[in-house]
Amino acid sequence: MTEPHEELTAGPGRFSSLRPLRHRNFALLWSAALVSNAGTWMQTIAVGTLVTQLTGRASGAGFVAAAGFLPIGFLSPIGGAVADRVDRRRFLLLTTVGETLFATLLAVDYATGHANELTVSALVFGGGCMAALGFPSYQAMLPDLVGKDDLLGAVSLSSAQFNLGRVIGPALAGVVIHFGSYSWAFALNAVSFGATMVALLIIDVDSARAGGDETLWQRIADGIRVAREEPGCRAALGLGGLLAITCSPFIALIPAIAVVVFHGDAGTTSLLVTAQGVGAVTGALALAPLAERAGRRRMLVLMMLLLPAALVLYASAPTLALATAALGLVGATYLSVFAGLNVVIQLRAPAEYRARVLSLYFVVVGVIYPLGALAQGKLADHVGLRAVTAGGAVTMALAALLLRAFRPRAVQSLDDLATTS
């Protein structure tokens, strides 16, 4: 009789997307992160709604969202440099404690009647700083938790977990705020971090760390040097920047598509956001089996062409129903490209530099994506949302085709070191 764990590992296709869960340490941390991420999305919805109510301006929600997002672009390199020098598990535990503290302070701030746009944004910024510092440690630990063979599945499942949280969290926020208060939403988020802390205390992981007595800035500079010299990392970072400025802005423009193009409301926006999330989860579960059949590099190149096609379909959809279905395809293909580039860096960066190089990927996305969203939003005011979204997609497709035609070595570097050496 076949044991359950043997079914997960038998054969190159069946259940391979769930295979990383056979690793006890990864399963514990993944499950805990799902609980925590649902709490974080619940808080995200709560603070946006609260600040909008306090200020009466939509820009208030944008301001508090930026306060939580911007630290990713600026503090990730510091988090990566520290994570390559210290015990990543303990450092992630420390930053999680910090996130818990700021969520607790948010609950107290509202419960005591002191909440305003400035205090809420400041506390959200503090929590964002903790998350930005800790995230490179979480990502850099994945190869040590599951090994090389299951790494793509682990990254995919982590992305699926993030998108599941994006579906569960907003629904919880509505229920908790309706029957309780904003303080309850913030307090429950603080409690949700406890799952991650317990998992980090239980797991046992041995990560490679860099020695030497370099300063923090020297370690960051070393990470930049390694990323520049390693062909696969360099290609993945460049493609990540291209993705962020051409295709990623569709995420920020979903509410505008819902209201301006389809004359909808918040419910229309929720429908489209949910479709993207469901598509992303579906794509995450299909990614590992596809990569095993077609090869990881071929799968990545294919998805870089399918993503623009799906975006063009979404941008040109004549009805909301077709746009919703197309956005599900966009969610699946977008996750495949984003996770695939992440895995290239995970596998090709030297272990002792992994967190620092990964942090550069987060910087590229965290800085270029908002700039791309701003630029495409401004351009859409003049030429239309459909044209801008489709134009960005076509630009991505042309760039991928040109890269394959004129820089084949760059494309080949997206494979494993053992394959390209």
C-alpha positions as CSV (number, residue, x, y, z in Angstrom):
1,M,0.0,0.0,0.0
2,T,1.4,3.4,-1.0
3,E,2.0,5.9,1.9
4,P,0.5,9.4,1.5
5,H,4.0,11.0,1.3
6,E,5.0,8.6,-1.4
7,E,2.0,9.7,-3.5
8,L,3.3,13.2,-3.3
9,T,6.7,12.3,-4.6
10,A,5.8,9.7,-7.1
11,G,6.2,10.7,-10.7
12,P,7.0,14.0,-12.3
13,G,3.5,15.3,-12.6
14,R,0.9,14.2,-10.2
15,F,0.6,16.2,-7.0
16,S,4.1,17.8,-7.6
17,S,2.6,21.2,-6.9
18,L,2.0,20.1,-3.3
19,R,5.2,18.1,-2.9
20,P,7.0,20.8,-0.9
21,L,4.5,20.3,1.9
22,R,6.0,16.9,2.6
23,H,8.9,18.8,4.2
24,R,7.8,19.3,7.8
25,N,9.6,22.7,8.3
26,F,8.2,24.2,5.1
27,A,4.7,22.9,5.9
28,L,4.8,24.5,9.3
29,L,6.1,27.8,8.1
30,W,3.7,27.9,5.1
31,S,0.6,27.2,7.2
32,A,1.6,29.8,9.7
33,A,2.3,32.4,7.0
34,L,-1.1,31.8,5.5
35,V,-2.7,32.7,8.9
36,S,-0.5,35.7,9.3
37,N,-1.0,36.9,5.7
38,A,-4.8,36.7,6.0
39,G,-4.5,38.9,9.1
40,T,-2.3,41.3,7.3
41,W,-4.8,41.7,4.4
42,M,-7.6,42.1,7.0
43,Q,-5.6,45.0,8.5
44,T,-4.8,46.5,5.1
45,I,-8.5,46.7,4.2
46,A,-9.3,48.1,7.6
47,V,-6.7,50.9,7.6
48,G,-7.7,51.9,4.1
49,T,-11.3,52.1,5.0
50,L,-10.6,53.8,8.4
51,V,-8.4,56.5,6.9
52,T,-10.9,57.2,4.1
53,Q,-13.6,57.7,6.7
54,L,-11.4,59.9,8.9
55,T,-10.3,62.2,6.1
56,G,-13.2,61.9,3.6
57,R,-10.7,61.7,0.8
58,A,-9.7,58.8,-1.4
59,S,-6.1,60.1,-1.3
60,G,-6.0,59.2,2.4
61,A,-6.3,55.5,1.5
62,G,-3.5,55.9,-1.1
63,F,-1.3,57.6,1.4
64,V,-1.6,54.9,4.1
65,A,-1.2,52.2,1.4
66,A,2.1,53.9,0.3
67,A,3.2,54.0,3.9
68,G,3.0,50.2,4.1
69,F,4.4,49.5,0.6
70,L,7.4,51.9,0.2
71,P,9.6,50.3,2.9
72,I,9.9,47.2,0.6
73,G,11.7,49.2,-2.0
74,F,14.1,50.9,0.4
75,L,14.7,48.5,3.3
76,S,14.9,45.2,1.6
77,P,18.6,45.5,0.8
78,I,19.3,46.1,4.5
79,G,17.2,43.1,5.4
80,G,19.1,41.0,2.9
81,A,22.5,42.1,4.1
82,V,21.6,41.3,7.7
83,A,20.0,38.0,6.7
84,D,23.2,36.8,5.0
85,R,25.2,37.5,8.2
86,V,23.0,36.3,11.0
87,D,20.7,33.3,11.8
88,R,17.8,34.0,9.3
89,R,15.2,32.1,11.4
90,R,16.0,34.2,14.5
91,F,16.1,37.5,12.5
92,L,12.7,36.7,10.9
93,L,11.4,35.9,14.4
94,L,12.6,39.3,15.6
95,T,11.0,41.2,12.7
96,T,7.7,39.3,13.3
97,V,7.7,40.4,16.9
98,G,8.1,44.0,15.6
99,E,5.1,43.6,13.2
100,T,3.1,42.2,16.1
101,L,4.0,45.3,18.2
102,F,2.9,47.8,15.5
103,A,-0.4,45.9,14.9
104,T,-1.1,46.0,18.7
105,L,-0.3,49.7,18.8
106,L,-2.8,50.3,15.9
107,A,-5.5,48.5,18.0
108,V,-4.7,50.7,21.0
109,D,-4.5,53.8,18.9
110,Y,-8.1,53.3,17.7
111,A,-9.5,52.0,20.9
112,T,-8.3,55.0,22.9
113,G,-9.8,57.5,20.3
114,H,-6.4,58.9,19.1
115,A,-6.5,57.4,15.6
116,N,-6.0,59.9,12.8
117,E,-4.4,59.9,9.4
118,L,-0.9,60.6,10.7
119,T,-0.9,58.2,13.6
120,V,-2.4,55.3,11.6
121,S,0.0,55.9,8.6
122,A,3.0,56.1,11.0
123,L,2.1,52.8,12.6
124,V,1.5,51.1,9.3
125,F,4.8,52.5,8.1
126,G,6.5,50.9,11.1
127,G,4.9,47.6,10.5
128,G,5.9,47.8,6.8
129,C,9.5,48.4,7.8
130,M,9.5,45.3,9.9
131,A,8.1,43.3,7.0
132,A,10.6,44.7,4.5
133,L,13.5,43.8,6.8
134,G,12.2,40.3,7.4
135,F,11.0,39.2,4.0
136,P,14.4,38.5,2.4
137,S,15.1,36.1,5.3
138,Y,11.9,34.2,4.6
139,Q,12.6,33.9,0.9
140,A,16.3,33.0,1.4
141,M,15.3,30.2,3.8
142,L,13.1,28.4,1.2
143,P,16.0,26.4,-0.5
144,D,17.2,25.3,3.0
145,L,13.6,24.1,3.9
146,V,12.8,22.1,0.7
147,G,15.9,21.6,-1.4
148,K,16.6,22.4,-5.0
149,D,14.1,19.9,-6.6
150,D,11.1,21.3,-4.7
151,L,12.1,25.0,-4.8
152,L,9.8,26.1,-7.7
153,G,6.9,24.4,-6.0
154,A,7.8,26.1,-2.7
155,V,8.0,29.5,-4.2
156,S,4.7,28.8,-6.1
157,L,2.9,27.7,-2.9
158,S,4.2,30.8,-1.1
159,S,2.7,32.9,-3.8
160,A,-0.5,30.9,-3.6
161,Q,-0.6,31.5,0.1
162,F,-0.2,35.2,-0.5
163,N,-3.1,35.3,-2.9
164,L,-5.3,33.1,-0.6
165,G,-4.7,35.6,2.1
166,R,-5.8,38.4,-0.3
167,V,-9.1,36.5,-0.8
168,I,-9.7,35.5,2.9
169,G,-8.4,38.7,4.6
170,P,-10.8,41.2,3.0
171,A,-13.8,38.9,3.7
172,L,-12.7,38.6,7.3
173,A,-12.2,42.4,7.6
174,G,-15.9,43.0,6.6
175,V,-17.2,40.6,9.1
176,V,-14.9,41.7,12.0
177,I,-15.5,45.4,11.4
178,H,-19.2,44.9,11.1
179,F,-19.7,42.9,14.3
180,G,-16.7,44.3,16.2
181,S,-14.6,47.3,15.4
182,Y,-11.4,48.4,13.7
183,S,-9.6,47.6,17.0
184,W,-10.7,44.0,16.7
185,A,-9.3,43.8,13.1
186,F,-6.0,45.2,14.2
187,A,-5.8,43.0,17.3
188,L,-6.7,39.9,15.4
189,N,-3.9,40.7,13.0
190,A,-1.5,41.0,15.9
191,V,-2.7,37.6,17.2
192,S,-2.2,36.1,13.7
193,F,1.5,36.8,13.8
194,G,1.7,34.4,16.8
195,A,1.3,31.5,14.3
196,T,4.5,32.5,12.5
197,M,6.4,33.0,15.7
198,V,5.4,29.5,16.9
199,A,6.4,28.0,13.6
200,L,9.8,29.7,13.7
201,L,10.4,28.4,17.2
202,I,9.6,24.9,16.2
203,I,11.4,24.5,12.8
204,D,15.1,23.7,12.5
205,V,16.9,25.1,9.5
206,D,20.6,25.5,8.8
207,S,21.4,28.4,6.4
208,A,24.8,29.3,4.9
209,R,26.0,32.7,6.2
210,A,28.8,35.0,5.0
211,G,31.8,35.6,7.3
212,G,34.1,38.6,7.5
213,D,33.8,41.9,9.2
214,E,32.5,44.1,6.4
215,T,30.2,46.9,7.2
216,L,26.5,46.8,6.4
217,W,27.0,49.0,3.3
218,Q,29.9,46.8,2.1
219,R,27.7,43.7,2.3
220,I,25.0,45.4,0.3
221,A,27.6,46.4,-2.3
222,D,28.9,42.8,-2.4
223,G,25.3,41.7,-3.1
224,I,25.0,44.2,-6.0
225,R,28.3,43.0,-7.4
226,V,27.3,39.3,-7.3
227,A,24.0,40.1,-8.9
228,R,25.8,42.0,-11.7
229,E,28.4,39.4,-12.3
230,E,26.1,36.3,-12.2
231,P,24.4,36.0,-15.6
232,G,21.2,34.4,-14.4
233,C,20.6,36.8,-11.6
234,R,21.4,39.8,-13.8
235,A,18.9,38.5,-16.4
236,A,16.2,37.8,-13.8
237,L,16.6,41.3,-12.3
238,G,16.4,43.0,-15.7
239,L,13.3,41.0,-16.7
240,G,11.8,41.7,-13.3
241,G,12.2,45.4,-13.9
242,L,10.7,45.1,-17.4
243,L,7.7,43.2,-15.9
244,A,7.2,45.8,-13.2
245,I,7.0,48.7,-15.6
246,T,5.1,47.1,-18.5
247,C,2.7,44.5,-17.0
248,S,2.5,44.9,-13.2
249,P,0.6,48.2,-13.3
250,F,-2.5,46.3,-14.3
251,I,-2.8,45.6,-10.6
252,A,-3.1,49.2,-9.6
253,L,-5.4,50.0,-12.4
254,I,-8.0,47.3,-11.7
255,P,-10.3,49.8,-9.7
256,A,-10.1,52.2,-12.6
257,I,-11.0,49.5,-15.2
258,A,-13.9,48.5,-13.0
259,V,-15.3,52.1,-12.6
260,V,-14.3,53.8,-15.8
261,V,-14.5,51.0,-18.4
262,F,-17.3,48.9,-17.0
263,H,-19.1,51.7,-15.0
264,G,-19.1,49.6,-11.9
265,D,-18.5,50.2,-8.2
266,A,-16.6,48.6,-5.3
267,G,-18.4,45.3,-5.9
268,T,-17.1,45.3,-9.5
269,T,-13.5,46.0,-8.2
270,S,-13.9,43.1,-5.7
271,L,-15.0,40.8,-8.4
272,L,-12.0,41.5,-10.6
273,V,-9.5,41.4,-7.7
274,T,-10.9,38.0,-6.6
275,A,-10.7,36.7,-10.2
276,Q,-7.0,37.7,-10.2
277,G,-6.4,36.0,-6.9
278,V,-8.2,32.8,-7.9
279,G,-6.2,32.7,-11.1
280,A,-2.9,33.2,-9.2
281,V,-3.7,30.3,-6.8
282,T,-4.6,28.1,-9.8
283,G,-1.4,29.1,-11.6
284,A,0.6,28.4,-8.5
285,L,-0.7,24.8,-8.2
286,A,-0.1,24.2,-12.0
287,L,3.4,25.7,-12.1
288,A,5.5,22.9,-10.8
289,P,3.9,20.2,-12.9
290,L,4.2,22.4,-16.0
291,A,7.9,23.1,-15.3
292,E,8.6,19.4,-14.8
293,R,7.1,18.5,-18.2
294,A,8.4,21.4,-20.3
295,G,11.5,22.4,-18.3
296,R,11.7,25.4,-15.9
297,R,13.3,27.8,-18.4
298,R,11.0,26.9,-21.3
299,M,8.0,27.3,-19.0
300,L,9.2,30.8,-17.9
301,V,9.8,32.0,-21.5
302,L,6.4,30.6,-22.5
303,M,4.7,32.4,-19.6
304,M,6.4,35.7,-20.6
305,L,4.6,35.4,-23.9
306,L,1.3,34.2,-22.6
307,L,1.0,36.9,-19.9
308,P,0.9,39.7,-22.5
309,A,-1.6,37.8,-24.6
310,A,-3.8,37.4,-21.5
311,L,-3.5,41.1,-20.7
312,V,-4.5,42.1,-24.2
313,L,-7.5,39.9,-23.9
314,Y,-8.4,41.5,-20.6
315,A,-7.8,45.0,-21.9
316,S,-10.0,44.4,-25.0
317,A,-12.8,42.4,-23.3
318,P,-16.2,43.9,-24.4
319,T,-18.0,42.6,-21.3
320,L,-17.3,42.4,-17.6
321,A,-17.8,38.6,-17.7
322,L,-15.1,38.2,-20.3
323,A,-12.8,40.6,-18.5
324,T,-13.2,38.6,-15.3
325,A,-12.3,35.4,-17.0
326,A,-9.3,37.0,-18.8
327,L,-8.1,38.5,-15.5
328,G,-8.1,35.0,-14.0
329,L,-5.7,34.0,-16.8
330,V,-3.6,37.1,-16.2
331,G,-3.4,36.2,-12.5
332,A,-2.1,32.7,-13.4
333,T,0.5,33.8,-15.9
334,Y,1.7,36.8,-13.9
335,L,2.4,34.6,-10.9
336,S,4.2,32.1,-13.1
337,V,6.6,34.8,-14.4
338,F,7.1,36.5,-11.0
339,A,7.7,33.2,-9.2
340,G,9.9,31.9,-12.1
341,L,12.2,34.8,-11.9
342,N,12.4,34.5,-8.1
343,V,13.5,30.9,-8.5
344,V,16.2,31.8,-11.0
345,I,17.8,34.0,-8.3
346,Q,17.2,31.5,-5.6
347,L,19.1,28.8,-7.5
348,R,21.9,30.8,-9.1
349,A,22.9,33.2,-6.3
350,P,25.6,31.8,-4.0
351,A,24.0,30.6,-0.8
352,E,25.9,33.1,1.3
353,Y,24.7,36.0,-0.9
354,R,21.2,34.7,-1.6
355,A,19.2,37.1,0.7
356,R,21.1,40.1,-0.6
357,V,20.5,39.3,-4.2
358,L,16.9,38.5,-3.6
359,S,16.4,41.8,-1.8
360,L,17.4,43.5,-5.0
361,Y,14.6,41.7,-6.8
362,F,12.2,43.2,-4.2
363,V,13.7,46.6,-4.7
364,V,13.3,46.4,-8.4
365,V,9.6,45.5,-8.0
366,G,9.0,47.8,-5.0
367,V,10.4,50.9,-6.7
368,I,9.7,50.4,-10.4
369,Y,6.1,49.0,-10.1
370,P,4.7,52.2,-8.4
371,L,6.5,54.4,-10.9
372,G,5.0,52.3,-13.7
373,A,1.6,52.4,-12.2
374,L,1.8,56.2,-11.9
375,A,3.1,56.6,-15.5
376,Q,0.4,54.3,-17.0
377,G,-2.3,56.0,-14.9
378,K,-1.3,59.4,-16.2
379,L,-1.1,58.1,-19.8
380,A,-4.4,56.4,-19.5
381,D,-6.1,59.8,-18.8
382,H,-5.1,60.8,-22.4
383,V,-5.2,57.6,-24.4
384,G,-7.5,55.3,-22.4
385,L,-7.1,52.5,-20.0
386,R,-7.6,49.8,-22.6
387,A,-4.8,51.2,-24.8
388,V,-2.4,51.6,-22.0
389,T,-2.8,48.1,-20.6
390,A,-2.6,46.5,-24.0
391,G,0.4,48.7,-24.9
392,G,2.4,47.6,-21.8
393,A,1.6,44.0,-22.6
394,V,2.7,44.3,-26.2
395,T,5.9,46.0,-25.1
396,M,6.7,43.1,-22.7
397,A,6.0,40.5,-25.5
398,L,8.3,42.3,-28.0
399,A,11.1,42.7,-25.4
400,A,10.9,38.9,-24.6
401,L,11.0,38.0,-28.3
402,L,13.9,40.4,-29.0
403,L,15.8,39.0,-26.0
404,R,15.3,35.4,-27.2
405,A,16.4,36.4,-30.8
406,F,19.4,38.6,-30.0
407,R,20.5,37.6,-26.5
408,P,20.1,33.8,-26.4
409,R,22.8,33.4,-23.7
410,A,20.8,35.7,-21.4
411,V,17.8,33.4,-21.9
412,Q,19.9,30.3,-21.4
413,S,21.2,31.8,-18.1
414,L,17.6,31.5,-16.7
415,D,18.3,27.8,-16.3
416,D,20.0,26.0,-13.4
417,L,23.8,26.4,-13.1
418,A,24.3,22.7,-13.6
419,T,22.4,23.0,-16.9
420,T,24.2,26.0,-18.3
421,S,27.7,25.3,-17.1
